[in-house]
Amino acid sequence: CSRKRTNQISAMFAAFLVVSVCSAASLRGIVKSAAAPSGSYSGSATVLGETFDGTVVIESTSLADLSITGAVTLSCDDEPWHLDGSEVILDDIDVSGDCVHDNLEKYDVTLEDATYDADADTITLKVKYSVISIDLVLTHDTTMRDLALMMAARRALDAQPSGEYSGSKTVLGISVTADINVKSDTSST
């Protein structure tokens, strides 16, 4: 029984260390990001006084809604796409009649690159408009579901110990024994 309590104390101490070390970090930094984008991403860039706003909503692993406003206006729903490594590929961008293709052609805009950074959970659109190159970095928008998941993770990290704990440690020939009985979050013996 003493070894079991010692192991519980060790586990509790390890959990305390994890909470202490991670308390300064945001929960988004603790949880690893997804291997593929999901949800909504938005951002803006200002180039030569012109502001461009962009939004990408990932509807599924094969469909996305894209929107850009500013000197160029584009609003396309259900665009076929896929991820190839970190490259976001719009499947029909070269097909006449496709919303993205036709709008880029209308404004003489070129989508030079679209990438997903899994570590930062961002999508970067590199577009060329006339002689101007624009890097539009879209960050993942926090949803109510994201907030609920972060709150649940935080509650799990804040879990309180309860019950009896005991153990001993000998250091430099001196033995220390401790018995702790946690009755509630405000009292112990």
QUIZI-V854305 format. One record per residue. N is the residue number from 0. SS is DSSP state (@ for helix, = for strand, . for the rest). OMEGA is omega as a letter, one per 20 degrees, with the letter a starting at -180 (999 if undefined). Layout:
BEGIN
N:SS:OMEGA, N:SS:OMEGA
END
This chain:
BEGIN
0:.:a, 1:@:r, 2:@:r, 3:@:r, 4:@:r, 5:@:r, 6:@:r, 7:@:r, 8:@:r, 9:@:r, 10:@:r, 11:@:r, 12:@:r, 13:@:r, 14:@:r, 15:@:r, 16:@:r, 17:@:a, 18:@:a, 19:@:a, 20:@:a, 21:@:a, 22:.:r, 23:.:a, 24:.:r, 25:.:r, 26:@:r, 27:@:r, 28:@:a, 29:@:a, 30:.:r, 31:.:a, 32:.:a, 33:.:r, 34:.:r, 35:.:r, 36:.:r, 37:.:r, 38:=:a, 39:=:r, 40:=:r, 41:=:r, 42:=:r, 43:=:r, 44:=:r, 45:=:a, 46:=:a, 47:.:r, 48:.:a, 49:=:a, 50:=:r, 51:=:r, 52:=:r, 53:=:r, 54:=:r, 55:=:r, 56:=:r, 57:=:a, 58:.:r, 59:.:r, 60:.:a, 61:.:a, 62:=:r, 63:=:r, 64:=:a, 65:=:r, 66:=:r, 67:=:r, 68:=:a, 69:.:r, 70:.:r, 71:.:r, 72:.:a, 73:=:r, 74:=:a, 75:=:r, 76:=:r, 77:=:r, 78:=:r, 79:=:a, 80:=:r, 81:=:r, 82:=:r, 83:=:a, 84:.:r, 85:.:a, 86:=:r, 87:=:a, 88:=:r, 89:=:a, 90:.:a, 91:.:a, 92:.:r, 93:.:a, 94:.:r, 95:.:a, 96:.:r, 97:.:a, 98:@:a, 99:@:r, 100:@:a, 101:@:r, 102:@:r, 103:@:r, 104:@:a, 105:@:a, 106:.:a, 107:.:a, 108:=:r, 109:=:r, 110:=:a, 111:=:a, 112:=:r, 113:=:a, 114:=:r, 115:=:r, 116:=:a, 117:.:a, 118:.:r, 119:.:a, 120:.:r, 121:=:r, 122:=:r, 123:=:r, 124:=:r, 125:=:a, 126:=:r, 127:=:r, 128:=:a, 129:.:r, 130:.:a, 131:=:r, 132:=:a, 133:=:r, 134:=:a, 135:=:a, 136:=:a, 137:=:a, 138:=:a, 139:=:r, 140:.:r, 141:.:r, 142:.:r, 143:@:r, 144:@:r, 145:@:r, 146:@:r, 147:@:r, 148:@:r, 149:@:r, 150:@:r, 151:@:r, 152:@:r, 153:@:r, 154:@:r, 155:@:r, 156:@:a, 157:.:a, 158:.:a, 159:.:r, 160:.:r, 161:.:r, 162:=:a, 163:=:r, 164:=:r, 165:=:r, 166:=:r, 167:=:a, 168:=:r, 169:=:r, 170:=:a, 171:.:r, 172:.:r, 173:=:a, 174:=:r, 175:=:r, 176:=:r, 177:=:r, 178:=:a, 179:=:r, 180:=:a, 181:=:a, 182:.:r, 183:.:a, 184:.:r, 185:.:a, 186:.:r, 187:=:r, 188:.:999
END
